[in-house]
Amino acid sequence: MKKFKRIVLLLGMLFLFQSAYTQEIVKVDLPVRGFAIAAPQKSDVDRFVSFMDEVLAPRGVNVLILRVDYNYEFKSHPELRNKVTLSEGDVKKIVAVARKHGMKLVPQINLLGHQSWAGSLGNLLKVYPEFDETPQVQIPVDYKWPNEDGLYCKSYCPLHPDVHEVVFDLMDEIVEVFETDAFHAGMDEVFYIADDKCPRCSGRDAAELFAGEVSKIRNHLQVQGKKLWMWGDRLIDGKTTGIGMWEASMNNTYRAIDMIPKDVVICDWHYERPDQTPVMFAMKGFDVISCAWKTPQVGVQQVKDMFRWREFQTEAMKDRFQGVILTVWSGAAGFIDGLENYMAAEDKSKQEQSQPWVTFVQMFDTIDKISTK
C-alpha cells in the first residue's frame, strides 16, 4: 500500500513538473501579424485580391494597412482624386476577401507630413496651396537631398482654420468604404513644423503642435468608435537615443509622447537595427507594433523580441506588445512580382537578400516556428 502511495505521489509530482514545463515553453501567438503596402492600382485589384487570398491569409496575416492617399474616387472631395483611382466596387472586393479571412483593414492617408515627394507636390497642397506650412519653399525641378531649404517632404499647417474640414471628410469616407474601425494617419518624418515664417505656427512649441494634431485626429475618430494608428518616429528622442533624424525626432516633437492619448496605436519602424524602442512606448502606456522593411535579420529579431516581451513582461505590460508589421515602400504589383520570383528560385540563398519579400518570408516563418513551440 505504501509503495502504491509513493507511485501515485511520484506520478503527481511528474504531472506538476510537466505542466509547469509546458507552461514555460508554450508561446502565445502575436495579436498583430501585419502587412503594410500601397493600395493596388485599379488594373491590379483582382491580382491583389488573389494575393490576399492565396498568400497573405495562409501566412497568417491578420492586419492589412493600405496606403490609399488619393487613389480612391472620393465623393466628398473629387478635386483631390488621382487621375485613375479605385472605385467603391474595387474596394469592396478587398473588403470581401479580408472579411473572409478575418483580416483587419487599416486604410492610410498621409496627414500632416508627406504632402510632397521629391519634385512632386501632393494633391492636397496642389488643390489647396493655402494649407502649406512653408509656401516660401518652392518644389525644385531637380530635387536633391540635402538641400538649402531642408526640404524632404512638405507639411500642411496644423493650425490652418480650414484644413481639418477637408481631411476629416477624407478620413470619414475612406473608413466607411473599407468598413473598418481603424485609420492610419502616417505622420512620420515631419520636418516642417512650427516654421518661423508661418503666420500661425511661428514661435510655437513643435511638440505641442504635433501633439495637438495627433489629438485632434484621434478625437475625431474616437467619437465614431474608431481608433488612430500612426508611425512612431516623431515620438522618439533622436539625440538622446542616438537614433537620429529619420527614425526619430531631432526637432523636439518627441516630447509629444507625454501629451497624446494612450489609445493611439504606435507603429514603431526601424529598418537598419532592431532598436528596442517598443519597450519605451509600452512603458508609456501605448499599444506598439514593431515594423520592418528590407533587412531580413532586423525583421526576424523584431519577431523574436515581440515574443520575448510578451512572455517576460509584467501582466500590465505584455499585451501592449501587439506584434509586427512588414512594410513595403513600392507598389503592390512590384512586391508580388518580387515575391513570386523569389519563391520560384531553386536556390534562394543566391537571390538578393535585401528585399522586402525576403524579410516577409523570414519574418512569418519565424512567427510560425515560435508560436507552435
N, C-alpha and C positions, 0 to 999 in steps of 0.2 A: 504493500500500500504506500509506504514511504517512497519507494522507488518510482511508483506511478506519479505521486505528487511532484517529485523532483523533475520528472519528464514534462509534466504539464507546466511547471514553473519555467523550465528552460524554453519550452516552446513559446510561452507567453512573452518571455524576455526577447526571444528571437523575433517574434512578430513586432514587438515595440521597436526594436532596433531597425528592422527592415522598413517599418512605416516612417521612422524618423529619417532614415537614409533616403527613402523615396521622396519625402517632402523636401529634403535638402537639394536633390539633383533635378527634380522636375521644374521646368521653367514655364512660366505663363507666357502666352503669346503677346505680341505688341498690339495695342489697340489701333494704332495707325501704321498701316503698310501703304505708304503713299507714292504717288507718281504725279509730277507736275510738268506740263508741256503746253506749248501754244495750241489753241483750238485749231482743228484742221481747217484747211481751205475748203470752200464749198465743193470743189471737184473731188476732194479726198474723204468726204464724210463716210461713205459706205465702207471704204477700206479701213478707216479709223474705227468704225463700229465693229468690224470684224476683228480688228486688233484688240479692242477691249474684250470681246467675247472669247477669243482664241488664245490670247497671250496674257493680258493683264489679269483677268479673272482667275485662270488656272494658276497663276503665280501668287495669288492671294492678295492682290492689290484691292484695298477697300476704301481708299480715298483718292480721288482724281481731281487735281487742280488744273483748270483750263484757263490759260491766258486768252481772254476774249478781246479785251480792249474795244476796238471799234469794228471788229469783224462780226457784226451782227446787225440785222436790219431794224435798228431801234425805231420804234414808233414815236416815242416821246421826243426824240431829237434826231430826226432823219438827216439833218445837216451834218451830223458827226459820223455818219456811216462811212466805211471804206467803199471803194468803187464796187467791189464784189464782196458780198457778205453772206453769212449763214442766215438762212430763213428760220422761222419758227419751226417749220417742219423738219429741217435739218437738226435743230437742237433736240426736238422730241425723239428723234432716232437715238441720239446719245443718251437721253434720259431713260428711254425704254430699256436699253441693254444694261445701263447702270442699275436700274431697279431690279432687273432680272437677277443680278449677281450681288445685290445688297451693297453696291458701291456708292459711297457718298460723293456727290459732285460739289466742288467749290469753285465757282467761276471767279475770274480775276479781271479787274480793270485797274491799271496803274493810277493811283491817286497821289497827289502832292508832287512827287518827283517823277522822273522818266517821262516828261512831257515833250521830249525831243530825243533823237538818237543820231549821233554823228552829225551829218549835214542836213538832216531832215527834221522839220518841226512836226510835232504830233497834231492830231486832228483838233483837240480841244483848243490849243493856242492858235492854230490856223484860223479857226472859226471865231474864237473869242480872244483876240490878242490882248484885250484889256485885263485878262486874268493873269498875264505873265508877271512873275515876280521880278524879272530882270529884263524889261523891254529894251534897255540900252545895250544889251549884249546881242549882237547880230549873229545869226547862224552862218558860218563861213561856207563858201563853196567847196573849199578844200579843207576838210576838217582834220585836225591833228591833235593828239594829246601827248604831252601837256600843252596848254596854250595860255596866252596872257590873260584871258578872261576867266580862267579856271572853269571853262565850260566843259562839263561832261554831259549832263542832261539838264534841260530846263525844268523849272518847277512852276506850278501855279501859286498865286498868292493866297495863303490860307485865310487872310483877313479881307479879301475882296467880298463886298456885300452880296454879290450875285452868283458866285462860283458854286455854292452848295445847292442852289436851286437846280442847277444843271446836273451836277454829278450825282446828286441823290436820285434824280429821275432815272438816270442810267443804272444805278445800283438796284433800285426797286424793280426795274423792268427785267434786268438780267437774272436776279434772284428768282423772280416769279417764273420766268420761262424755263429755268433749269430746275424748278420745283425743289428747292433746297433751303436749308436753314443756316447756310454759311456763305460768307462772301470774303474774298481775299482782296485787300486793298493795295498790295505791293508795299509802297512806302519805303523802299530800300534806296540806298545811295543818294540820299537827299543832300546835295552840296550847296544848293542855293536856298537859303532860308534866313530870315531876318536880315535881308540885304539892306545895306546902309543907304541905298538910293530909292528904296521902296517907300512911298509916302505913308503907307500903313504900318509896315513892319520895322522900319528903321529904328534902331535903339532898343528894340525889344529883345527879350531873352529867347535864344534859339530853342532851349529845352521847353520853355513854356509854350512857345508857338507850336512846336512839334507835338507836345502832349495835348494841346488844345485841339489840334486837328484829328489826332487819333481818337480822342474822347468824343468829338463831335460826330465822327463817322460811326463809332461804336454805339453811341446813344441813339442815333437814327435807326440802326439795325436792331438794337435791343428792345425798343418799344414794339417791334414787329415780331419778337421772338426769334430773331436771327443773331448769329454770332460773327464777330470780326476776327479774321485771320490776317496776319501780316508778317513780313520778314523782320528779323530781329536786329539787324546790324546797327541801326541808328540808336539802339538802346545799350550798346556796349561801349565802354570807355577805351578808345583805341590807343591812347597814350599809356595809361597805367598797365593795360594788359599786354602792350606791345603788338597788338593785332594790326593796328594801322588804320588807314582811312577808307579802305574798301569794305572789309568785313566788320568794321566797327567805326565809331564816330570820332573825328578829330575836330568837330565844330560845336562841341558841347551839347548836342542833342541827347547824349546818353543819360543825362540826369532826368529825362522824361520817364525813365523806368519807374520812378517813385511817384509819378503824377498821373498815371493812366490806370483805368480799371483792370482788375486782376483776371477778368474773364476773357480778355483778349488772348487768342491762341498765337503763340510765337513760333514762327518757322525759322530756326536758327541755322543759317547756312555757313558752312566752312568747307572750302574746296581744296586747299593745299595741305591742311593739317586737321586732325580731328580735335580741334580746340574744345576744352571742357566747359564752355560757357553755358550749356544746358543746365548745369548744376546751379549757376547763378540765377537763371530765370526761375527754376523750380523753387529755390530758396526765397525768391521774391514773391512766390505765390502763383506763378503762371503755369499753365499747361504748355509744354515745349516739345518741339519735334526737330530732330537733327536732319539736316539736308545736305546731300552730297551731289556731285556732278560727274566729272570725268576722270577722277583719280580713284581707281577701284580700292586700293588699300585704305584710303580715307573712309569710303563708304562702308567697307567691311568693319573697320574699327568702330565707326559710329553705331553700327548694329550691335556689336558686342558691348559697347558702353551702355546702350539703352537697356539691354537685358540685365547687365550688372547693376545699374542704378535701380531698376525695378525690383531686383532681388534683395539688395542690401541696404536700401534707404529705409527711413522710418515709414510707418504706415501713413503718416500725414504727407509725406513727400513722394512716395513711389509712384502713385498714379498720375502725378504731374509729368512724368517722363512718358510721353504718349507714343513715341515710335520714331520712324524715319521716313524721309521722302527722297526719292531720286528726282532731281530737277534736270530738265532738258532745255537748253537755250538755242534750239534750232527748230525748224518746222517739224510738224508731226510726220510728214512723208519721209523726210530725211532720216529721222530716227528709225522708223520702221524699216526702211531700206538697209540701214546700217546693221540693225539687229538681225534681220533675215540673212544677210551676207555672213555675219559673224557666226550665227548658229549653223550655217551650212558648211562652214570651213572644217576640213578634216583635222587640221592641227591648229587649234585656237591660240596656242602659245606663239604662233608666228604672226598672228594678227596684231595690228596696232592696239595697244592696251589702254592708252589714254583716251578713251571714248566713253560716252555716257552709257552706251548699250552694254559695254563690258562691265561697268560699275553696276548697272541694273541686274545683270545675271548673277554677279558675285554677291551683291547685297542680298538678293532674295534667296539665293542658295544658302547663304549663311543664316538668314532668318529661319528657313525650314529646318536646317540642321540643329540649331539651338532650341527651337520651340518644340521639337519632337524628342528631345533627350529624356 
